[in-house]
Amino acid sequence: MTYPLMLDVTGRRVVVAGGGRVALRRAEALLAAGALVHVIAPQVDPALAGLEVTVSRREYRDGDLAGAWLVHAATSDPAVNARVAAEAQRLRIWCVRADDAAASAAWTPAVARDGEITVAVTAGGDPERAKRLRAAIAFALAEGALPVRPRRRGTLGRVALVGGGPGDPGLLTVRGRRLLAEADVVVADRLAPRGALTGLGPGVEVIDAGKAPHAPQLTQEQINALLMERARAGQRVVRLKGGDPFVFGRGGEEALACAAAGIPFEVVPGVTSAVAVPACAGIPVTHRGITQDFAVVSAHLDPSHPGATVDWEALAAGPGTLVLLMAVARLPEVTRELVKRGRDASTPVAVICDGTTERQRVLVSTLGQVAEEAAASSVRPPAVVVIGEVVRLREALGREEPAREEPAREEPAREEPAREEPGPEALARHTLGAA
Ligand SMILES: C[S@@+](CC[C@H](N)C(=O)[O-])C[C@H]1O[C@@H](n2cnc3c(N)ncnc32)[C@H](O)[C@@H]1O
């Protein structure tokens, strides 16, 4: 039976006997932990000699361990390692022997580190087994599959602006999952993947800041204030957004608010619906021999609107593939504008609703007819509209799904950015679950 222990080696002398690859690994780890490392070996690997270590280029000799707290016997000669271990034993200094685990007084475990968490693994003297276990633990830590949520909080929390992907929780990033597993509170948008919230631990508060149709909603200012308030209270806040936070997601505004308030924050990119929704519907936005470029455009404004800044003239002539977000309500105006400015009315178009979810539906049409057909087939947001020859690849890729009944929906979802200001009680009403 062994006694596991973590050592604070900061500023403490540690001897590494040996100058090869094992000695190099030990020295690197010791230096990272702040130790004063003395390497003793007749020949020293140049990478080891290049580190911030003291080097004695000679054989190990008795007396070398004076003042040391720890020694690694990592020479290629078992007899030398045995001498080092024997002296360490006499001086009551812990010695790790690289060549003979059974004769060693101490062992270095395989280590997985993740922020404040350190997991050390030994596996009955089988280093390969320990390394495999370490890799599995490191992955589980990284993706938040282990209970990593801290119980002790600092005085200042932090905000993570997490891109949740287009809807399928499987498309949330590993980093996003990890931050969700650590969160005290999750402030979720309407298009954030709800399935990602099901595994949250008990006591995690979920606040729905979504722009749900016909319901009071939080303004951007209220959301910013909420994020700051919770972080100042020491909470770990995840702002979970649909797709990528910086693609029509107002993530930049939230990041600026954090920066201005001096709140530590992190941005976790997400899989944007602009590319992933077409991809999951069998449409690559670029394809060799068809198009080398694509543009992603917000089409929530009528092109004739004075506030519209999209250059429809350039888009009509320009990129091979056009991807329109928030376009359902303005589909007639936008498609008319593109045809008027020169895009061929026969250009193939796909409208993909609720992409990547089990409710996904795809309408394939042409630029000249899509607005009418979308209205006739009750196309509703959220939808991504893809315009270009790449749409034809869907058939070649065999991604056309069998006709199925439209899912029943009580309310049409709204896709435009919020306009109405909610009342002061909106925040309370949006709190879905607090424990
Ligand atoms: C405010 S924008 C946010 C975009 C998001 N930040 C992103 O990177 O995907 C919302 C628009 O994204 C598109 N969208 C998001 N998720 C979608 C989905 N699962 N299926 C179809 N369209 C989606 C729709 O055009 C919707 O109106």
PDBQT file of the ligand as one rigid body, heavy atoms in Angstrom, charges set to zero:
ROOT
HETATM    1  C1  LIG A 501     -29.917  35.709 -34.468  1.00  0.00    +0.000 C 
HETATM    2  S1  LIG A 501     -29.318  34.557 -35.647  1.00  0.00    +0.000 S 
HETATM    3  C2  LIG A 501     -28.116  33.733 -34.693  1.00  0.00    +0.000 C 
HETATM    4  C3  LIG A 501     -27.166  32.925 -35.495  1.00  0.00    +0.000 C 
HETATM    5  C4  LIG A 501     -26.235  32.098 -34.631  1.00  0.00    +0.000 C 
HETATM    6  N1  LIG A 501     -25.401  32.918 -33.824  1.00  0.00    +0.000 N 
HETATM    7  C5  LIG A 501     -25.367  31.152 -35.458  1.00  0.00    +0.000 C 
HETATM    8  O1  LIG A 501     -24.141  31.301 -35.528  1.00  0.00    +0.000 OA
HETATM    9  O2  LIG A 501     -25.951  30.192 -35.985  1.00  0.00    +0.000 OA
HETATM   10  C6  LIG A 501     -30.661  33.418 -35.697  1.00  0.00    +0.000 C 
HETATM   11  C7  LIG A 501     -30.800  32.791 -37.058  1.00  0.00    +0.000 C 
HETATM   12  O3  LIG A 501     -29.910  31.709 -37.207  1.00  0.00    +0.000 OA
HETATM   13  C8  LIG A 501     -30.483  30.729 -38.032  1.00  0.00    +0.000 C 
HETATM   14  N2  LIG A 501     -30.587  29.487 -37.278  1.00  0.00    +0.000 N 
HETATM   15  C9  LIG A 501     -30.101  29.244 -36.070  1.00  0.00    +0.000 A 
HETATM   16  N3  LIG A 501     -30.308  27.968 -35.702  1.00  0.00    +0.000 NA
HETATM   17  C10 LIG A 501     -30.950  27.381 -36.725  1.00  0.00    +0.000 A 
HETATM   18  C11 LIG A 501     -31.442  26.084 -36.965  1.00  0.00    +0.000 A 
HETATM   19  N4  LIG A 501     -31.289  25.110 -36.101  1.00  0.00    +0.000 N 
HETATM   20  N5  LIG A 501     -32.055  25.825 -38.144  1.00  0.00    +0.000 NA
HETATM   21  C12 LIG A 501     -32.192  26.791 -39.065  1.00  0.00    +0.000 A 
HETATM   22  N6  LIG A 501     -31.753  28.042 -38.883  1.00  0.00    +0.000 NA
HETATM   23  C13 LIG A 501     -31.134  28.345 -37.747  1.00  0.00    +0.000 A 
HETATM   24  C14 LIG A 501     -31.840  31.251 -38.448  1.00  0.00    +0.000 C 
HETATM   25  O4  LIG A 501     -31.691  31.958 -39.661  1.00  0.00    +0.000 OA
HETATM   26  C15 LIG A 501     -32.152  32.175 -37.301  1.00  0.00    +0.000 C 
HETATM   27  O5  LIG A 501     -33.129  33.116 -37.667  1.00  0.00    +0.000 OA
ENDROOT
TORSDOF 0
